[in-house]
Amino acid sequence: MAVVVLAPVMLVSYQSLLDGAFFSGQAQLSLEAYRYVLSDPDFYSALKTTAIFTAGMVLISLPLGAVLAFLMTRFDVRFKGVLEILILIPMFLSSLILAFGYVVTVGPQGFLTIAWRAFFGREIWNLYSLTGMTIVAGLSHVPHVYLYVSSAMRNLPTELEEAAQSCGASPWRVLVDVTLPLVTPALVFATMLNVLLGVEVFGIPLILGDPQGITVLTTYIYKLSTMMGTPSYELMAVVAVFLLLMTVPMVWLQRRLLRRSQRFAVVGGKGARASHLSLGIRGQILAMSIICAWLLVSVVLPISGIVVRAFVTAWGAGTDLWQQVSLQSFRDVLATPALVRSIGNTILLSVGGGAIAVAVYLVIALASHRNRGRSAVVLDYLALLPRALPGIIVGLAFLWLFLFVPFLAPIRGTLLCILLAYMVVGLSYGLRIIQSTLLQVSPEVEEAARVAGASIGRAWMDVVVPIIRPGLIGAFVLIMIVFIREYSAGLYLMGSGTEIVGSLIVTLTQSGDLNPGAVLALLNILMIVTVLTLALRLGARIRD
């Protein structure tokens, strides 16, 4: 783990201290790259925009996610099973695809924008703005808050809330005065997570901000790869170091806060009685209106835009969409070998690569299982460190690693190098699921196997692994989704023959070739829906 996780980080740091590409043979130690970046007004503009964008994203996603979690876990909202799956959909889709969908629906030439102009005149929104991209990012990250807050609320007894309601408190008052203080650790964790996600978001600023010259740190790095005609590796490394300096302390703080969360515990050994408070008819209407309004804006709008764009050949004001419905875009994709290969490569990486990744994560989790020493702390930080690395930095670092290490040259330009980068991106997700499942296995089970003469390895494989098989299936499903939706880590690693869907969507949208981009985006969504459907049929519970 140390080699795979730390080697790219150390290489990025080393490259930032050179005055040229490290593999050029003429590069020397220098702080010139730092001087250039720190004197570049565009860097400070990107830094300021990143801070505003991230803060706005958190301010939108945190209250919306908490309210949705409160409604779904504490009240008798109808159709909960279906609604919860729909609420979590934006979490499974890449920000790039969501941004693309919003462009088609409410962009300057979006079909809803055109309809609004026809009835009301000029539209009252501007998608290609800092406000627009912040709102889109905030809405798309609501499920991250919902997932953590709802999990915490399900573990809380309802007696305190029922007591407050019996004293005349309204549902809103119960939320503010009783429930929110009890789920403070989950809110803090969700806040820190969304700050990390906001700093590393790439697709939304690229699609919605770049056309207007709005740059965040991740898109600033991407621009540096072409700003001077050739990639400015030393400048890109400097910005990557600044991103690490910003995000690593957040990972440390997140871990510290989670360690102190026990002081908020209200569930004792007696067990908690879980029940749902009644909303009544008016309350049901209000709750369903809030949930459906969010689903309409966050799920229906972007996905419907992608579907429509994939099936029409022409677009714009005065165009009758029904007259333009065609399968021509699909034929064009199937007639382009690179696009067809990208579909096959994405499926191969998600299924085969996902299985390999889960097997590796399982070995790491078993090695650290029941370890309470310092090595376990080190392992924990190594597992969390990739959360501080934007995907574009991981891909760039692995590109340099394959250029720097001679014996890695044979796998450069293959799917294996993309898989290694993806495994680092998905490390914290898969490892956390497996570790949490392992904690549910009683030590007595392993001890009984050892007493019977089994070695540690035999006890793991014959006793522990069969018990945690459901957790392994859940980890496999999640990693497949992570690999399908990932796009930024492959931007610098894919080449001829190793194209992947997510990264090609970036290339196509940047070149203005939206028709095949919409088809690939739709296929990406269908892949994720297929994986989720299979997981649910196998009994997976996405709320866990």
Secondary structure by P-SEA (a helix, b strand, c coil): cccccaaaaaaaaaaaacccccccccccccaaaaaaaaacaaaaaaaaaaaaaaaaaaacaaaaaaaaaaaaccccccaaaaaaaaaaccccccaaaaaaaaaaccccccaaaaaaaacccccccccccaaaaaaaaaaaaaaaaaaaaaaaaaaccaaaaaaaaaacccaaaaaaccccccaaaaaaaaaaaaaaaaaaccccccccccccccccaaaaaaaaaccccccaaaaaaaaaaaaaaacaaaaaaaaaaaaaccccccccccbbbbbbbbbcaaaaaaaaaaaaaaaaaccaaaaaaaaaaaccccccccccccccccaaaaaaaaacaaaaaaaaaaaaaaaaaaaaaaaaaaaaaaaacccccaaaaaaaaaaaccccccaaaaaaaaaaaaacccccccccccaaaaaaaaaaaaaaaaaaaaaaaaaaccaaaaaaaaaacccaaaaaaacccccaaaaaaaaaaaaaaaaaacccccccccccccccaaaaaaaaaaacccaaaaaaaaaaaaaaaaaaaaaaaacccccc
